[in-house]
């Protein structure tokens, strides 16, 4: 399922052939160089961006707690673990040196277990975040009561516990074995590989469950929840008259509520009319139009990244599992070998772009992210005298309010 070539070893290998040729793997040099460059770029940007994201979350930990930061922390830690464990091992033993597997049986099982763990943790965290955003927009008053930082921590703990359970079978079905034997029947040490140890029927069951639970169901649920959220936003917006229309005055008794995070900056105003139920009133202006457009783009971008980066990966796994031994031709072997590296590259890209999504969904996160990055850069260059600053201003020129301060709703305890 997870080897870079499904070709079976030659039954009567010629001694003159290289080990790669005898075992059915032969990566061209240009491909090795290309994918090394791509993996290195993904590793550098992904680890730096996600590590800085973790730093941003922990830096704001001492301030007022918020729900969204726990989701950010969960996604960033999952991406970091995946990149730090998987990319170096795969670059060495799947791109450059296919044989022998040098990390041992425990390393083989751990490698695939960590990959599955992080994959499940990522998709389940995204789904739980979409569910919270949907509830916060469609039922803001109820969400204010139900969605608390403590419950979010419990939810994400359950997400990681479920991910551990779903990923555990991978540590059982994968393992180290020798593909070739020497003349005396002893295994050839140089043919040691990390591959599937179970039968094709068992593998098919595992693949079906894996694709269903880690891709199809979360994708369908996330798409549905984000669709409901966008539809609700558009419906509310179309029903409220413009603030510039004649006779539209802003009510006097207002409590400003903010729903930030993945839905952008959209201000909801709660007013109580005598003898009526609480209602939500909002007035259209240019800033709210931009906020709504931003929210819709972010929600669509999440689903798009999910599909583009993960669908080829799961399609390849199904291909490995369901193409019969008789159907594999030399051309199909070569296609699969390079398709394997392309799909894994996209799989890792999804972990590298998560900091970009964090910056897109929250202006406060973006400001603190840039502040942290600027502070790191200043540590590596001579200090220069700075001109006097106005209170609350930022050295880079933009006004900054601390992430988690009482005046900033972003990534804080969102007040639905």
C-alpha positions in Angstrom: 0.0 0.0 0.0 2.7 2.5 0.9 5.7 1.3 -1.0 7.0 3.5 -3.9 6.7 0.6 -6.3 4.2 -2.3 -6.2 6.3 -4.4 -8.5 7.1 -7.9 -7.1 10.7 -9.0 -7.0 11.9 -10.9 -10.0 11.6 -14.6 -9.4 15.0 -15.3 -11.0 17.0 -12.2 -10.7 20.1 -11.9 -12.8 23.2 -11.3 -10.8 24.2 -8.6 -13.3 21.2 -6.4 -12.4 21.3 -3.8 -9.8 19.3 -4.3 -6.6 16.9 -1.5 -7.6 16.3 -3.3 -11.0 15.9 -6.7 -9.3 13.3 -5.3 -6.9 11.5 -3.2 -9.4 12.5 0.4 -8.3 14.6 2.7 -10.4 14.2 6.4 -9.8 15.9 8.7 -12.3 18.4 11.2 -11.1 16.4 14.2 -12.3 13.4 13.0 -10.3 15.5 12.5 -7.2 16.9 16.1 -7.4 13.5 17.6 -8.2 11.7 15.9 -5.3 14.6 16.6 -2.9 14.2 20.3 -3.7 10.5 20.1 -3.2 10.7 18.2 0.0 13.4 20.5 1.4 11.3 23.6 0.6 8.1 22.1 2.1 10.1 20.9 5.2 11.7 24.3 5.7 8.6 26.4 5.2 6.3 24.0 7.0 8.4 23.5 10.1 9.2 27.2 10.4 5.6 28.4 9.9 4.0 25.8 12.2 6.7 26.2 14.9 6.1 30.0 14.8 2.3 29.3 14.9 2.8 27.3 18.1 5.0 30.1 19.5 2.2 32.6 18.8 -0.4 30.4 20.5 1.8 29.8 23.6 2.7 33.5 23.8 -0.9 34.4 24.1 -1.6 31.6 26.5 -1.2 33.9 29.6 -3.9 36.2 28.3 -7.6 35.6 28.1 -8.2 32.0 26.9 -10.0 31.4 23.6 -11.4 28.5 21.7 -9.9 29.0 18.2 -6.3 29.0 19.5 -6.7 25.4 20.7 -7.7 24.4 17.1 -4.7 26.3 15.8 -2.4 24.6 18.3 -3.8 21.1 17.4 -3.4 21.6 13.7 0.1 23.1 14.0 1.4 20.3 16.3 -0.1 17.7 13.9 1.6 19.4 10.9 4.9 19.7 12.8 5.0 16.1 13.9 4.2 14.9 10.4 6.9 17.0 8.7 9.6 16.3 11.3 9.1 12.5 11.3 8.0 11.7 7.8 9.8 14.0 5.4 13.4 13.1 6.4 12.7 9.4 6.5 10.9 9.4 3.2 13.5 11.6 1.5 16.2 9.1 2.4 14.6 5.7 2.1 11.9 6.3 -0.6 13.5 8.9 -2.9 17.2 8.3 -2.8 18.0 4.9 -1.3 15.1 2.4 -1.6 17.0 -0.5 -0.2 17.8 -1.5 2.4 15.4 0.0 4.9 17.7 1.4 7.6 15.4 2.5 10.4 14.5 -1.0 11.6 11.1 -2.7 12.2 10.1 -0.3 15.0 11.0 2.7 12.8 8.9 1.3 9.9 5.8 0.8 12.1 6.3 4.1 13.8 6.8 6.0 10.5 3.4 4.9 9.2 1.7 5.2 12.5 2.7 8.8 12.9 1.6 9.6 9.4 -1.9 8.1 10.0 -2.1 9.7 13.4 -1.4 13.2 12.0 -3.7 12.7 9.1 -6.6 11.7 11.3 -5.9 14.5 13.8 -5.8 17.1 11.0 -9.0 16.2 9.3 -10.9 15.6 12.5 -9.7 19.0 13.9 -10.8 20.8 10.7 -14.2 19.1 10.9 -14.6 20.0 14.6 -13.6 23.6 13.8 -16.1 23.8 10.9 -18.8 22.5 13.3 -18.1 25.1 15.9 -18.1 27.9 13.2 -21.4 26.7 11.8 -23.0 26.6 15.3 -21.6 30.0 16.1 -23.0 31.6 13.0 -26.3 29.8 12.8 -27.1 29.7 16.5 -24.9 32.5 18.1 -26.8 32.7 21.4 -26.7 29.0 21.9 -23.1 28.8 20.8 -22.2 31.4 23.4 -23.5 29.0 26.1 -22.2 25.8 24.7 -18.9 26.6 23.2 -16.4 27.2 25.9 -12.6 26.8 26.0 -12.9 23.9 28.4 -15.3 22.1 26.1 -13.1 22.8 23.1 -10.1 21.3 25.0 -12.2 18.2 25.7 -13.3 17.9 22.1 -9.7 18.1 20.8 -8.6 15.6 23.4 -11.3 13.3 22.0 -10.1 14.0 18.5 -6.5 13.0 19.3 -7.7 9.9 21.2 -9.8 8.8 18.2 -6.9 9.5 15.9 -4.7 7.2 18.0 -7.3 4.5 17.8 -7.7 4.8 14.0 -4.0 4.9 13.4 -3.1 1.9 15.5 -3.9 -0.7 12.8 -1.2 0.9 10.6 1.5 -0.2 13.1 0.2 -3.7 12.8 -0.2 -4.2 9.0 3.1 -2.5 8.1 6.5 -3.8 9.0 10.0 -4.7 7.9 10.8 -7.8 5.7 13.3 -9.1 3.2 12.2 -9.3 -0.4 15.1 -11.5 -1.7 16.8 -14.6 -0.5 20.4 -15.7 -1.1 21.4 -19.1 -2.6 21.3 -20.8 0.8 17.7 -19.6 1.6 18.9 -16.9 4.0 17.4 -13.5 3.5 19.5 -11.0 1.6 20.3 -8.1 4.0 20.4 -5.5 1.3 16.8 -6.3 0.2 15.3 -5.2 3.6 12.1 -3.1 3.0 9.3 -1.5 4.9 6.1 -2.8 3.4 2.7 -4.4 3.9 2.7 -7.6 6.0 -0.9 -8.7 5.6 -2.9 -10.3 2.9 -4.5 -8.4 0.0 -8.0 -9.0 1.4 -7.1 -7.6 4.8 -5.4 -4.7 3.1 -8.5 -3.9 1.1 -10.7 -3.7 4.2 -8.2 -1.4 5.9 -8.0 0.9 2.9 -11.7 1.1 2.5 -12.2 2.1 6.1 -9.2 4.5 6.0 -10.4 6.4 2.9 -14.0 6.5 4.3 -13.1 7.7 7.8 -10.1 9.9 7.0 -11.2 11.5 3.8 -14.7 11.0 2.4 -16.8 11.4 5.5 -14.8 14.4 6.9 -14.8 16.0 3.5 -18.6 15.6 3.1 -19.3 16.8 6.6 -16.9 19.8 6.3 -18.3 20.8 2.9 -21.8 20.5 4.3 -21.1 22.6 7.4 -19.2 25.3 5.5 -22.0 25.4 2.9 -24.6 25.8 5.6 -22.5 28.6 7.2 -22.1 30.5 4.0 -25.8 30.1 3.1 -26.8 31.4 6.5 -24.5 34.4 6.2 -25.8 35.3 2.8 -29.4 34.9 3.9 -28.9 37.1 6.9 -27.1 39.7 4.9 -29.8 39.8 2.2 -32.6 40.3 4.7 -31.1 43.3 6.5 -31.5 46.7 4.8 -28.6 49.0 4.1 -27.5 51.4 6.9 -27.6 54.2 4.3 -31.3 53.6 3.4 -33.8 56.2 4.6 -35.4 55.5 7.9 -32.8 52.9 9.0 -31.4 54.1 12.3 -29.2 52.1 14.6 -31.0 50.9 17.8 -29.9 52.5 21.0 -29.6 49.4 23.1 -26.9 47.3 21.4 -24.4 44.8 22.6 -21.6 44.2 20.2 -21.0 40.6 19.5 -18.2 39.4 17.3 -17.7 36.1 15.3 -14.1 36.1 14.1 -11.9 33.2 13.3 -12.7 31.3 10.1 -15.6 33.6 9.3 -13.8 36.9 9.3 -14.8 40.1 11.0 -18.6 40.2 11.0 -20.3 42.3 13.6 -23.6 41.1 15.0 -25.7 43.5 17.0 -28.2 42.0 19.5 -31.2 44.1 20.4 -34.2 43.4 22.6 -37.5 44.7 21.3 -40.2 45.2 23.9 -42.5 42.1 23.9 -40.5 40.2 21.4 -37.8 37.7 21.3 -34.1 38.6 21.0 -33.1 39.4 17.4 -29.9 39.9 15.6 -29.7 43.1 13.6 -26.9 44.1 11.3 -26.4 47.1 8.9 -24.7 46.7 5.6 -21.6 48.8 4.9 -18.5 48.4 2.8 -16.4 46.9 5.6 -19.0 44.2 6.3 -19.2 43.4 2.6 -15.5 42.9 2.5 -15.7 40.8 5.7 -18.4 38.6 4.2 -16.5 38.1 1.0 -13.4 37.3 3.0 -15.3 34.7 5.1 -16.7 32.9 2.0 -13.2 32.8 0.3 -11.6 31.3 3.4 -14.3 28.6 3.8 -13.9 27.7 0.2 -10.1 27.7 0.4 -10.2 25.2 3.3 -12.2 22.7 1.3 -10.2 23.3 -1.9 -6.8 22.7 -0.1 -8.3 19.6 1.5 -9.4 18.2 -1.9 -6.4 19.1 -4.0 -3.8 17.9 -1.5 -5.6 14.7 -0.2 -7.6 13.3 -3.0 -4.6 12.2 -5.2 -3.0 10.6 -2.1 -6.0 8.5 -1.3 -6.6 7.7 -5.0 -3.0 6.3 -5.2 -3.7 4.1 -2.1 -6.8 2.7 -3.7 -4.9 2.1 -6.9 -2.2 0.1 -5.1 -4.8 -2.0 -3.3 -7.3 -2.8 -6.1 -5.2 -3.1 -9.3 -4.6 -6.9 -9.6 -1.2 -8.4 -10.1 -2.0 -9.3 -13.7 -2.9 -5.8 -14.6 0.4 -4.2 -13.6 2.5 -3.4 -16.7 5.9 -1.9 -16.9 4.4 1.5 -17.9 1.9 1.3 -15.0 4.8 0.5 -12.6 6.7 3.5 -13.7 3.6 5.7 -13.5 2.8 4.5 -10.0 6.3 5.1 -8.8 6.4 8.7 -9.8 2.7 9.2 -8.9 3.6 8.0 -5.4 6.1 10.9 -5.0 3.8 13.5 -6.5 0.9 12.5 -4.2 3.1 12.4 -1.1 4.4 15.9 -2.0 0.9 17.2 -2.1 0.1 15.5 1.1 3.0 17.3 2.8 2.0 20.6 1.1 -1.2 20.6 3.1 0.8 20.7 6.3 3.0 23.5 5.0 0.1 25.8 4.0 -1.7 25.7 7.3 0.1 28.8 8.7 -1.1 30.6 5.6 -4.7 29.7 6.5 -4.2 30.8 10.1 -3.0 34.2 8.9 -6.0 34.4 6.5 -8.6 33.7 9.2 -7.5 36.1 11.9 -6.0 39.6 11.7 -4.9 39.4 15.3 -3.1 36.1 14.7 -1.5 37.7 11.6 -0.3 40.7 13.5 1.2 38.6 16.3 2.7 36.2 13.8 4.4 39.1 12.0 5.5 40.6 15.3 7.1 37.3 16.3 8.8 37.0 12.9 10.1 40.5 13.1 11.5 39.9 16.6 13.3 36.8 15.4 14.8 38.8 12.4 15.9 41.6 14.7 17.9 39.1 16.8 20.1 38.3 13.9 21.0 41.9 12.8 22.6 44.9 14.7 20.1 46.9 16.7 19.4 50.3 15.3 17.9 53.2 17.3 14.2 53.6 16.8 12.3 56.8 16.6 9.8 57.6 19.4 6.6 55.6 19.1 3.1 56.5 19.8 1.4 54.5 22.5 0.0 51.2 21.0 1.9 51.5 17.8 4.1 48.8 16.3 7.6 49.2 15.1 6.7 48.0 11.6 4.3 50.9 11.1 0.9 49.3 11.8 -1.2 49.7 14.9 -1.1 46.6 17.1 -3.4 45.4 19.8 -2.2 42.4 21.8 -3.7 39.1 20.8 -6.0 38.2 23.6 -6.5 41.7 25.0 -9.9 42.8 26.0 -10.2 45.0 22.9 -9.4 42.3 20.4 -12.0 39.6 19.6 -9.7 37.5 17.4 -8.9 34.1 18.6 -10.1 35.0 22.0 -13.1 33.7 23.8 -15.4 34.5 21.0 -18.6 36.2 22.1 -21.4 34.7 20.2 
